[in-house]
Amino acid sequence: MRYQRLDLNLLTALRTLLAERNVTRAGEALHVSQSAMSGMLARLREYFDDPLIIPVGRKMELTPLAETLADKVNDLMIRLDATLATRPEFDPATSRRQFSIVASDYLAQVLLLDVLREIHAEAPGVVVEFRQPSNTAAVDLENGEVDFVINPARFNTPNQASATLFEDSYVIVADKANHALADGVTLEAYKALRHVTLELNGRPQFESWFISEHGALPHVEVTANSFGLLPQLVIGTSRVATMHTRMALQSAQQWPVKLVPLAFEAPRLVETLQWHRYRDLDPGSQWLREKILAHAQRMTPVEQLRV
């Protein structure tokens, strides 16, 4: 099909070429040969009367026209995808739809496991794919490659729709037999402890805040890449880990650990749900986000969490 002399089949090729800036990689992404991809690029160059991608040193760069086209073409394709995905109705009982959610294991444990149990009962054909948080999550959401991103509010992409899910606080987790800790750990005492910290796509919120306010911790003995590992790494040692209170309370029911409050000010965590604004009227997207929001609203308010 052609629109204003442009073969609309070339729009996907154009989007991929502008993103990859490389004919070979673009061909691989579209599962076509390099020669076929080169042919598509030639037709696009002819239509736009512009080379679009040019060699600069050892790299390929976009021309000024291609730079202006990149966001517009991506935006157009996401609108098209959202339009085609929209149906007059969404029946969870018969749907075979697949949703992708970017969320950490912390979010899975304190919120999403309950959501998945409800989906299992109501929508047996629906598939949910979890993706680990990464530096590309915001870009993936902008490009329509994921349906939802759940992360701290400070990481939100401003161009997309969002809703606040819940708040959380922080608490120290230590081995149950560790009797050296006071009821409330002061800032100076906290710095002197032997720590397990988390390294997940850069520093999580608490570590980033602590370093900016108080400097790096002098005694970090173990660095983990999963929230769920933190309580296990303090068992049988004098180490401590600083965890989100909601997950720490669950961990204390599963592992021989105790929770000790912080006796100094620390920021609260605000978790948000984001989705692409073009999915606002998509009934399937509406159904799932309403499920997530409803479960979040039933969570205990952060002020009522008891350590």
C-alpha positions as CSV (number, residue, x, y, z in Angstrom):
1,M,0.0,0.0,0.0
2,R,1.2,3.5,-0.8
3,Y,0.5,6.8,0.8
4,Q,1.8,10.0,-0.9
5,R,4.0,7.8,-3.1
6,L,5.6,6.0,-0.1
7,D,5.3,2.3,0.3
8,L,4.0,2.0,3.9
9,N,5.8,-1.3,4.2
10,L,9.0,0.8,4.3
11,L,8.0,2.5,7.5
12,T,9.1,-0.4,9.7
13,A,12.4,-0.5,7.8
14,L,12.8,3.2,8.3
15,R,12.1,3.1,12.0
16,T,14.6,0.2,12.4
17,L,17.3,1.8,10.3
18,L,17.1,5.1,12.2
19,A,17.3,3.2,15.5
20,E,20.2,0.9,14.5
21,R,22.1,3.3,12.3
22,N,23.5,0.2,10.6
23,V,22.1,-1.8,7.6
24,T,23.4,-5.2,8.8
25,R,21.9,-4.8,12.3
26,A,18.6,-3.4,10.9
27,G,18.4,-6.4,8.6
28,E,19.0,-8.8,11.5
29,A,16.3,-7.0,13.6
30,L,13.8,-7.4,10.7
31,H,15.0,-10.9,9.7
32,V,15.8,-9.9,6.2
33,S,19.1,-10.2,4.2
34,Q,21.6,-7.4,4.1
35,S,20.9,-7.0,0.4
36,A,17.2,-6.7,0.9
37,M,17.8,-4.1,3.7
38,S,20.1,-2.2,1.4
39,G,17.4,-2.1,-1.2
40,M,14.9,-0.7,1.3
41,L,17.4,2.0,2.3
42,A,17.9,2.9,-1.4
43,R,14.2,3.3,-1.9
44,L,13.9,5.4,1.3
45,R,16.8,7.6,0.1
46,E,15.1,8.1,-3.2
47,Y,11.8,9.0,-1.6
48,F,13.2,11.5,0.9
49,D,16.0,12.7,-1.5
50,D,18.4,12.4,1.3
51,P,21.1,9.7,2.2
52,L,19.6,9.4,5.7
53,I,22.6,7.4,7.1
54,I,26.2,8.5,6.2
55,P,29.6,7.3,7.3
56,V,31.4,9.6,9.8
57,G,34.8,8.2,10.5
58,R,34.3,4.6,11.5
59,K,30.7,5.1,12.5
60,M,27.4,5.6,10.7
61,E,25.5,8.8,11.6
62,L,22.1,10.1,10.8
63,T,21.7,13.1,8.5
64,P,19.9,16.2,9.9
65,L,16.8,15.1,8.1
66,A,17.0,11.6,9.5
67,E,17.5,13.0,13.0
68,T,14.2,14.9,12.7
69,L,12.4,11.9,11.3
70,A,13.5,9.4,14.0
71,D,11.1,10.5,16.8
72,K,8.3,11.3,14.4
73,V,8.4,7.9,12.7
74,N,8.7,6.1,16.1
75,D,5.7,8.0,17.4
76,L,3.7,7.2,14.2
77,M,4.5,3.5,14.5
78,I,3.5,3.4,18.2
79,R,0.2,5.1,17.4
80,L,-0.4,2.6,14.6
81,D,0.5,-0.4,16.9
82,A,-1.9,1.0,19.6
83,T,-4.7,1.5,17.1
84,L,-4.3,-2.1,15.7
85,A,-4.1,-3.6,19.2
86,T,-7.3,-1.9,20.3
87,R,-10.4,-4.0,20.1
88,P,-14.1,-3.0,20.9
89,E,-13.9,-5.2,23.9
90,F,-11.4,-7.3,25.9
91,D,-12.6,-10.6,27.4
92,P,-10.0,-11.9,30.0
93,A,-11.5,-15.4,30.0
94,T,-10.8,-15.9,26.3
95,S,-7.9,-13.6,25.6
96,R,-4.5,-14.9,24.5
97,R,-2.8,-11.6,24.8
98,Q,0.8,-11.2,26.1
99,F,1.8,-8.3,28.4
100,S,5.3,-7.3,29.3
101,I,6.2,-5.6,32.6
102,V,9.5,-4.1,33.7
103,A,9.7,-4.7,37.5
104,S,12.2,-5.8,40.1
105,D,11.9,-9.0,42.3
106,Y,11.0,-6.6,45.2
107,L,7.9,-5.4,43.3
108,A,7.0,-9.0,42.3
109,Q,7.1,-10.2,45.9
110,V,5.2,-7.3,47.6
111,L,2.6,-6.6,44.9
112,L,2.6,-8.5,41.6
113,L,2.4,-12.1,42.9
114,D,-1.1,-11.4,44.2
115,V,-2.0,-9.8,40.8
116,L,-0.7,-12.9,39.0
117,R,-2.8,-15.2,41.1
118,E,-5.9,-13.2,40.2
119,I,-5.0,-13.2,36.5
120,H,-4.5,-17.0,36.7
121,A,-8.0,-17.4,37.9
122,E,-9.7,-14.9,35.6
123,A,-7.6,-15.0,32.4
124,P,-6.0,-18.4,31.9
125,G,-4.9,-17.6,28.4
126,V,-3.1,-14.3,29.2
127,V,0.7,-14.4,29.3
128,V,2.7,-12.0,31.5
129,E,6.4,-11.5,30.8
130,F,8.6,-9.9,33.4
131,R,11.7,-8.0,32.4
132,Q,14.4,-6.8,34.8
133,P,14.9,-3.1,35.2
134,S,17.5,-1.7,33.0
135,N,18.9,1.6,31.6
136,T,16.8,1.0,28.5
137,A,13.4,0.6,30.3
138,A,12.3,4.2,29.6
139,V,13.3,3.9,25.9
140,D,11.6,0.5,25.6
141,L,8.4,2.1,27.0
142,E,8.7,5.0,24.6
143,N,9.2,2.6,21.7
144,G,6.2,0.5,22.7
145,E,8.4,-2.6,23.3
146,V,7.0,-3.0,26.8
147,D,3.5,-2.5,28.2
148,F,4.3,-1.3,31.7
149,V,7.2,-0.1,33.7
150,I,7.0,-0.1,37.5
151,N,9.8,1.9,39.2
152,P,10.5,4.7,41.7
153,A,8.9,8.0,40.7
154,R,12.3,9.7,40.2
155,F,12.9,7.4,37.2
156,N,9.7,8.1,35.4
157,T,9.8,9.2,31.8
158,P,7.8,12.5,31.7
159,N,6.1,11.9,28.3
160,Q,4.1,8.8,29.4
161,A,1.1,8.2,31.5
162,S,1.7,7.2,35.2
163,A,-0.1,6.5,38.5
164,T,1.3,6.2,42.0
165,L,1.1,2.7,43.4
166,F,2.4,2.8,47.0
167,E,5.0,4.1,49.3
168,D,7.6,2.2,51.3
169,S,10.2,3.0,54.0
170,Y,13.6,1.4,54.9
171,V,14.7,-0.8,57.7
172,I,17.9,-2.7,58.7
173,V,17.8,-6.5,58.4
174,A,20.2,-8.5,60.6
175,D,20.7,-12.1,61.7
176,K,18.3,-12.9,64.5
177,A,21.2,-13.9,66.8
178,N,22.9,-10.5,66.3
179,H,22.4,-8.9,69.7
180,A,24.9,-6.1,69.1
181,L,22.4,-3.8,67.4
182,A,20.4,-1.2,69.4
183,D,16.7,-0.7,69.0
184,G,17.4,2.2,66.7
185,V,20.6,2.6,64.8
186,T,22.1,6.1,64.7
187,L,23.8,7.5,61.6
188,E,27.3,7.0,63.1
189,A,26.5,3.5,64.3
190,Y,25.1,2.7,60.8
191,K,28.4,3.8,59.2
192,A,30.4,1.5,61.5
193,L,28.4,-1.6,60.6
194,R,29.4,-4.3,58.0
195,H,27.0,-4.0,55.1
196,V,25.4,-6.0,52.3
197,T,24.4,-3.6,49.5
198,L,22.4,-3.9,46.3
199,E,23.8,-3.2,42.8
200,L,20.9,-3.4,40.4
201,N,21.2,-1.3,37.2
202,G,23.2,1.3,39.0
203,R,22.7,2.1,42.7
204,P,19.1,1.8,43.9
205,Q,17.4,4.8,45.6
206,F,18.6,4.3,49.2
207,E,22.2,3.8,48.3
208,S,22.2,6.8,45.9
209,W,20.6,9.0,48.5
210,F,23.0,7.9,51.3
211,I,26.1,8.5,49.2
212,S,24.9,11.9,48.2
213,E,24.0,12.9,51.8
214,H,26.6,11.1,53.9
215,G,29.3,9.6,51.6
216,A,30.1,6.0,50.8
217,L,29.8,3.3,53.4
218,P,33.3,2.3,54.6
219,H,32.5,-1.4,55.3
220,V,30.7,-3.0,52.3
221,E,31.5,-6.7,52.4
222,V,29.0,-8.1,49.9
223,T,27.2,-6.6,46.9
224,A,24.1,-8.5,45.7
225,N,22.1,-8.2,42.4
226,S,18.7,-9.3,43.8
227,F,16.5,-7.9,46.6
228,G,15.6,-11.4,47.6
229,L,19.3,-12.3,48.4
230,L,19.8,-9.5,50.9
231,P,18.3,-11.2,54.0
232,Q,20.0,-14.5,53.2
233,L,23.4,-12.8,53.1
234,V,23.2,-11.5,56.7
235,I,22.2,-14.9,58.2
236,G,25.0,-16.3,60.4
237,T,27.1,-13.1,60.2
238,S,27.3,-9.7,61.8
239,R,26.5,-8.1,58.5
240,V,23.4,-6.0,57.9
241,A,21.3,-5.0,54.9
242,T,19.1,-2.1,54.4
243,M,15.8,-3.2,52.8
244,H,12.4,-1.9,51.9
245,T,10.2,-2.4,54.9
246,R,7.4,-4.3,53.1
247,M,9.8,-6.9,51.8
248,A,11.8,-7.0,55.0
249,L,8.6,-7.9,57.0
250,Q,8.0,-10.8,54.6
251,S,11.6,-11.9,54.8
252,A,11.4,-12.0,58.6
253,Q,8.6,-14.6,58.3
254,Q,10.7,-16.8,56.0
255,W,14.3,-16.4,57.4
256,P,15.9,-16.2,60.9
257,V,16.4,-12.4,60.7
258,K,15.3,-9.5,62.7
259,L,14.4,-5.9,61.7
260,V,15.9,-2.8,63.4
261,P,14.7,0.7,62.7
262,L,16.9,3.5,61.4
263,A,17.3,6.3,64.0
264,F,18.0,8.9,61.3
265,E,16.0,10.4,58.5
266,A,15.8,8.5,55.3
267,P,13.7,9.2,52.2
268,R,10.5,7.3,51.4
269,L,10.2,5.2,48.3
270,V,7.4,6.1,45.9
271,E,6.6,3.4,43.4
272,T,4.7,4.2,40.2
273,L,3.1,2.4,37.3
274,Q,3.8,3.8,33.8
275,W,2.3,2.9,30.5
276,H,2.4,4.5,27.0
277,R,-0.1,7.3,26.6
278,Y,-1.4,5.7,23.4
279,R,-2.5,2.7,25.4
280,D,-4.9,4.8,27.5
281,L,-8.0,3.5,25.6
282,D,-6.7,0.0,25.0
283,P,-9.2,-2.2,26.9
284,G,-6.6,-4.9,27.6
285,S,-4.1,-2.4,29.0
286,Q,-6.9,-0.8,31.0
287,W,-7.9,-4.2,32.5
288,L,-4.4,-5.1,33.6
289,R,-3.4,-1.7,35.0
290,E,-6.7,-1.6,36.9
291,K,-5.8,-4.9,38.4
292,I,-2.4,-3.7,39.5
293,L,-3.8,-0.4,40.9
294,A,-6.5,-2.2,42.8
295,H,-4.1,-4.5,44.5
296,A,-1.8,-1.5,45.3
297,Q,-4.7,0.4,46.9
298,R,-5.3,-2.6,49.3
299,M,-1.7,-2.5,50.6
300,T,-1.1,-1.4,54.2
301,P,-0.3,2.3,54.3
302,V,3.4,3.0,55.0
303,E,2.6,4.8,58.2
304,Q,1.0,1.6,59.6
305,L,3.9,-0.7,58.9
306,R,5.1,-2.1,62.2
307,V,8.7,-3.3,62.5
